Amino acid sequence: MSSPRGRARLAVGILAVATLPVYVANAADVKLSYPPARRSDHVDIYHGVKVADPYRWMENIDAPETRAWVEAQGRLSRSFLDAIPGRAGMAARLKDIWNFERWSPPVRHGQYWFYSHNDGLQNQAVVFVTREPGEPARMLIDPNTLAADGTVSLRETAVSDDGRLFAYATSDAGSDWQIWHVRDVDTGQDLPDALRWSKFGTASWRKDGSGFYYTRFDAPPEGQALKSATEYQKLYFHKLGTPQSDDRLVYTRSDDPDWFLGSAVTDDGRYLVIQANHGTDVRNTVLVQDLTAPQAPIVPVIAEPSAQYDVIDNIGSTLYVRTDNGAPRYRVIAIELANPDPAHWRTIIPEGADTIDSASLVGGQLILGRLKDAHSAVARYAPDGHELGPIELPGLGTAEGFSGHAEDRSTYYSYSGYATPPSVYRVELASGAISLWRSPTLKGFVPTDFETQQAFFASKDGTKVPMFITARKGTKLDGNNPTILYGYGGFNISLTPTFSPAVAAWLETGGVWAVANLRGGGEYGRAWHEAGMKTRKQTVFDDFAAAGRYLVSSHWTSSKRLALRGGSNGGLLVGAVEEQHPELAAAVIAQVGVMDMLRFRDFTVGKAWESDYGSVDNEQEFRAMYAYSPYHNVRAGVHYPATLIMTGDHDDRVFPAHSFKFAAAMQHANPHGEPALLYVESRAGHGQGKPTAKMIEEVVDMYAFILHVFGLAH
């Protein structure tokens, strides 16, 4: 069983935009004459505070005026980026490094084992099935055949208990919207079933394979699929072979539009477990339905979302749950469904010094993943909590996988680090013995030439914050190293060491890759997360600025050779930090960022983020957000770092207008300063499912921009 998780209109005219040259000899020769953006006199009033929003019209992203402006921005950005020297060699080397085999850990269902594989440069990974992981496998589905440009991706999969039915959800052009299909594993043919308007959810089969549970939303208004608010998620049961219109509504929260649902059938098929979260709040409720009893009610086991409760699985009528109830760094408890009162909960594995980040129940064993200063540590336990032994890992890295069923005798996991490509290992559960299943070879990239070390720096308030720094062994601390500092800092998300060919390519150029584990994340449990939420969000920006200053003071780099990079909530991060500390870095890459903190809730799934950011309806939270909102804090005449703002035209997670408005404000504030470029990728969303070819192009743009700013492009 996988743990379910739930995450004044203005009339506008057509603006004539002058055409821009499509080719220049060198980026330095590009005259940055930004496409003009009309500034309206729109003003909103929040708690008596007048807030100007001169680019409100850009929220109508399909209006002719907006489209003309975005297209002109794209021409300008392309003329600048394409003229940077060295792009062709950079792209060729990136393709070489990217061209290595990758596998997911195999998982058994019935008589079959399933895993995904990418042979190197395939846009999407291919799913394979086999009788034994060591034997030849046959292709079950190749998503690369679904669209010529590779922009249709496989987002979610669910296999029936006997391994004969494969439910899979596809997504088009990076959108969060999914369409569920069902494939017969033996024949490789799709059944007629097609389920639309699903997002933010997986599927879970009933034990008998008669159908599966999935979540969906009501169909959005015509033409509003990528814009309208996402509300009232519903849990349905789909009976195989019937039309979606006949699907049975199982559960929803009609009292509030912002509840998100997750569900899973326990491994033994006995229970349906439902978890519900209000927005992105990690605290959740738990409800259970006994599937062995006809017409059994859905019973609340945990009725109020007072803490996080991650149901691992069951043994008999006992649920095993990972929770931060009474344990900020989590514990594992047992809840008897016959008597679920908290007074009768049993602690199986108590809270310790390291955050319990994941847990699975496989082959009668609990496998726990912990974060030891933001890197993985894994151990096996008996169901009574007795430790059976650690799973030894080779260094500062991340171990993921450990899925399976009660009768399994082995399980698989992947391990990688910033300079270590992912290998897949097998664990024999009886003995704990570990063996290598698959390991890749990279062309010319030698992992042992690089090393990752962990540093701890003091933030503004004195809190010690960890940071991973990866570079070539023997790198001189002379202040001249080109360095990218990456961060996120929100939503209880932990940044742990994992391999990326893009990072490997940067390291190979002599670059330094630094990742700061900021407050707001989940690295040290609930307290670490809450220290970066709502009115305390400024703490996250203070942490990131301190990380940059540490890299400079330790002579890893200098402000002239430092770039800040972040995406989504991390885009907000780098936008806020460059405004508060414009002297800190020379370049900023802001990808799909949340840039308008007063309007995020009005589009797509933005309302859900109030649990982390706060609400403009609350005066204290409004004032905190207004104080750091990137769009609202752009100041005229400030010498900001060179900034590349990137988004996708199909991003229905963070509405593209965030990036549009921020770019317009930056360009207006200092039209003759360092470049402030906006590039909107076509047929791309928030990042999930992006094809390999597009990822390589995106990385070339980012690195070319950074190296140009550093004066190192050649």
Secondary structure, DSSP 8 states (H G I E B T S, - for coil): ---------------------S--S-GGG-------------EEEETTEEEE-TTGGGGSTTSHHHHHHHHHHHHHHHHHHHTSTTHHHHHHHHHHHH-S-EE---EEETTEEEEEEE-SS-SS-EEEEESSTTS--EEEE-GGGS-TTS-EEEEEEEE-TTS-EEEEEEEETT-S-EEEEEEETTT--EEEEEEEEE-S--EEE-TTSSEEEEEE-----TT-TTTS-----EEEEEETTS-GGG-EEEEE-TT-TTEEEEEEE-TTS-EEEEEEEETT-S-EEEEEEETTSTT--EEEEE-S-SS-EEEEEEETTEEEEEE-TT-TT-EEEEEETTS--GGG-EEEE---SSEEEEEEEETTEEEEEEEETTEEEEEEE-TTS-EEEEE---SS-EEEE----TT-SEEEEEEEETTEEEEEEEEETTT--EEEEE----SS--GGGEEEEEEEEE-TTS-EEEEEEEEETT---SS---EEEE----TT--------HHHHHHHHTT-EEEEE--TTSSTT-HHHHHTTSGGGTHHHHHHHHHHHHHHHHTTS--GGGEEEEEETHHHHHHHHHHHH-TTS-SEEEEES----TTTGGGSTTGGGGHHHH--TTSHHHHHHHHHH-GGGG--TT----EEEEEEETT--SS-THHHHHHHHHHHHH-TTSS-EEEEEETT--SSTT--HHHHHHHHHHHHHHHHHHHT---
